[in-house]
Amino acid sequence: MGNEDTFSAYSPDSCIGQGRLVDAALAAHRFLRANPNQSALILQDSTCQIIDLDLSGDEALLERKADHYPMGMQTSAATNTDPIREKVSLLPRHWQWLAQQGDNPSATLRRLIDDARRDPRRQANTARDHHRQLTYRFCKTLCGDLPGYEEALRALYANDRDGFEMHTSAWPKDFAYRARSIAEAVWTDETVS
């Protein structure tokens, strides 16, 4: 599989399949066929984003749909035509500070960004924030109606591992396991700030 992304299919109370997108889609399709009054959804494991794939039709059609699903549209990196880049602006005091740095403003900004990206403390904080957001997204998507949901999220954002684990303990086993697995990086090296 290499660096290929993985996906998980979920019923209302368990993980019903994992692997490539086609594997998760087939698992969801088979589950829905056996349980027509139930629901199923597929998440991209690396982003915890819902994959909006039409699960209708036979398995051969579903395989073709999964093979041609436009993954690039799920998460796009900023490009030069990104509207966010066009809206970024600096205040006069920022321009003044940049002018005093000797380099052109773009070079100074690039150097500041590169320095921040190499800083181990910032890298650890960025990774922790990323996993906190992934945990939040997973919980919001699958666990929002479960007992202790709000308390679990409060514990997550308060860096309270014990509280998070306590409030997820009543959740379906697969949901609690996945939420705790994603959140594991939030608890590592809690002293970095």
C-alpha positions as CSV (number, residue, x, y, z in Angstrom):
1,M,0.0,0.0,0.0
2,G,2.9,2.4,0.6
3,N,1.8,5.9,1.5
4,E,-1.7,5.3,0.2
5,D,-4.3,6.7,2.6
6,T,-6.7,4.4,4.5
7,F,-10.4,4.7,5.2
8,S,-12.8,3.3,7.8
9,A,-16.4,2.5,7.4
10,Y,-18.7,2.9,10.4
11,S,-22.1,1.7,11.4
12,P,-24.0,3.6,14.1
13,D,-22.1,1.6,16.8
14,S,-19.0,0.0,15.3
15,C,-16.2,0.0,12.7
16,I,-17.4,-2.3,9.9
17,G,-14.4,-2.1,7.6
18,Q,-11.0,-0.5,7.0
19,G,-8.4,-0.3,4.3
20,R,-8.4,1.3,0.9
21,L,-11.4,3.4,-0.1
22,V,-12.8,0.5,-2.1
23,D,-12.5,-1.8,0.9
24,A,-14.4,0.6,3.2
25,A,-17.0,1.3,0.6
26,L,-17.7,-2.4,0.0
27,A,-17.9,-3.0,3.8
28,A,-20.4,-0.1,4.1
29,H,-22.3,-1.3,1.0
30,R,-22.6,-4.9,2.4
31,F,-23.6,-3.6,5.8
32,L,-26.4,-1.4,4.3
33,R,-27.6,-4.3,2.2
34,A,-27.9,-6.5,5.3
35,N,-29.3,-3.7,7.5
36,P,-31.5,-1.5,5.2
37,N,-32.8,0.6,8.1
38,Q,-29.3,1.5,9.4
39,S,-26.8,4.0,8.3
40,A,-23.1,3.8,7.4
41,L,-20.4,6.4,6.7
42,I,-16.8,6.4,5.5
43,L,-14.1,8.5,7.0
44,Q,-10.7,9.2,5.6
45,D,-8.4,8.1,8.4
46,S,-5.8,10.8,8.0
47,T,-8.3,13.7,8.1
48,C,-11.4,12.2,9.8
49,Q,-13.4,13.8,7.0
50,I,-16.5,12.1,5.7
51,I,-16.1,10.6,2.2
52,D,-19.3,11.4,0.3
53,L,-19.4,8.3,-2.0
54,D,-22.6,7.1,-3.5
55,L,-23.0,3.5,-2.2
56,S,-25.8,2.5,-4.5
57,G,-25.5,0.0,-7.3
58,D,-23.8,-3.3,-7.4
59,E,-20.3,-4.0,-6.1
60,A,-18.6,-3.7,-9.5
61,L,-20.1,-0.2,-9.9
62,L,-19.1,0.7,-6.4
63,E,-15.6,-0.4,-7.0
64,R,-15.4,1.9,-10.1
65,K,-16.9,4.8,-8.1
66,A,-14.3,4.3,-5.3
67,D,-11.4,4.0,-7.9
68,H,-12.5,7.3,-9.5
69,Y,-13.3,9.2,-6.3
70,P,-11.7,12.7,-6.5
71,M,-9.5,12.6,-3.4
72,G,-7.6,15.7,-4.4
73,M,-10.7,17.8,-3.8
74,Q,-10.9,16.7,-0.2
75,T,-8.0,18.6,1.1
76,S,-6.2,21.1,-1.2
77,A,-3.0,22.8,-0.3
78,A,-2.9,26.6,-0.6
79,T,-2.1,27.7,-4.1
80,N,-1.2,31.1,-5.5
81,T,-4.8,31.5,-6.5
82,D,-6.1,30.6,-3.0
83,P,-8.5,33.4,-1.9
84,I,-7.1,33.2,1.6
85,R,-3.7,34.3,0.3
86,E,-5.3,37.2,-1.5
87,K,-6.9,38.4,1.8
88,V,-3.8,38.2,4.0
89,S,-2.7,41.7,4.8
90,L,-0.3,43.3,7.3
91,L,-0.8,46.3,9.4
92,P,1.4,49.4,9.0
93,R,3.5,48.5,12.0
94,H,4.2,45.1,10.5
95,W,5.3,46.6,7.2
96,Q,7.5,49.1,9.2
97,W,9.1,46.2,11.1
98,L,9.7,44.2,7.8
99,A,11.3,47.3,6.2
100,Q,13.8,47.5,9.1
101,Q,15.0,43.9,8.6
102,G,17.2,44.6,5.6
103,D,15.9,41.9,3.3
104,N,12.9,42.3,1.1
105,P,9.7,41.6,3.0
106,S,9.1,38.3,1.3
107,A,12.5,37.0,2.2
108,T,12.1,38.0,5.8
109,L,8.7,36.3,6.0
110,R,10.0,33.1,4.4
111,R,12.9,33.1,6.9
112,L,10.5,33.6,9.9
113,I,8.3,30.8,8.6
114,D,11.2,28.4,8.0
115,D,12.6,29.2,11.5
116,A,9.2,28.5,13.1
117,R,8.9,25.2,11.1
118,R,12.3,24.0,12.4
119,D,11.6,24.9,16.1
120,P,11.0,21.6,17.9
121,R,8.6,23.2,20.4
122,R,6.5,24.7,17.7
123,Q,6.5,21.4,15.8
124,A,5.4,19.5,18.9
125,N,2.6,22.1,19.5
126,T,1.5,22.0,15.9
127,A,1.4,18.2,15.9
128,R,-0.6,18.2,19.2
129,D,-3.0,20.8,17.8
130,H,-3.4,18.8,14.6
131,H,-4.3,15.7,16.6
132,R,-6.7,17.6,18.9
133,Q,-8.5,18.9,15.8
134,L,-8.6,15.3,14.3
135,T,-10.0,13.9,17.5
136,Y,-12.6,16.7,17.7
137,R,-13.6,16.0,14.1
138,F,-13.9,12.3,14.6
139,C,-15.9,12.8,17.8
140,K,-18.2,15.4,16.3
141,T,-18.9,13.2,13.3
142,L,-19.5,9.9,15.1
143,C,-20.0,10.5,18.8
144,G,-22.0,13.7,19.1
145,D,-25.1,12.0,20.4
146,L,-23.2,9.7,22.8
147,P,-23.2,10.1,26.6
148,G,-20.3,12.2,27.8
149,Y,-19.6,13.7,24.4
150,E,-19.4,17.4,25.6
151,E,-17.5,16.4,28.7
152,A,-15.0,14.4,26.6
153,L,-14.4,17.4,24.4
154,R,-13.9,19.7,27.3
155,A,-11.4,17.2,28.7
156,L,-9.7,17.0,25.3
157,Y,-9.2,20.8,25.2
158,A,-8.2,21.0,28.8
159,N,-5.4,18.3,28.2
160,D,-7.2,16.1,30.7
161,R,-6.4,12.6,29.5
162,D,-8.0,10.8,32.5
163,G,-11.2,12.9,32.0
164,F,-11.2,12.2,28.2
165,E,-10.9,8.5,28.8
166,M,-13.5,8.4,31.5
167,H,-16.1,10.2,29.4
168,T,-15.4,8.0,26.4
169,S,-15.6,4.8,28.4
170,A,-19.4,4.4,27.8
171,W,-19.0,4.8,24.0
172,P,-19.1,1.9,21.6
173,K,-15.8,0.1,21.9
174,D,-14.6,0.9,18.3
175,F,-15.5,4.6,18.7
176,A,-13.8,5.0,22.1
177,Y,-10.7,3.1,20.8
178,R,-10.4,5.3,17.7
179,A,-11.0,8.6,19.6
180,R,-8.4,7.6,22.1
181,S,-5.9,6.5,19.5
182,I,-6.1,9.8,17.6
183,A,-5.9,11.8,20.9
184,E,-2.8,9.9,22.0
185,A,-0.5,12.5,20.4
186,V,-2.3,15.2,22.3
187,W,-1.1,13.7,25.6
188,T,2.5,13.2,24.6
189,D,5.1,15.6,26.0
190,E,2.4,17.7,27.7
191,T,5.1,20.0,29.1
192,V,5.8,21.7,25.8
193,S,4.1,25.0,25.4
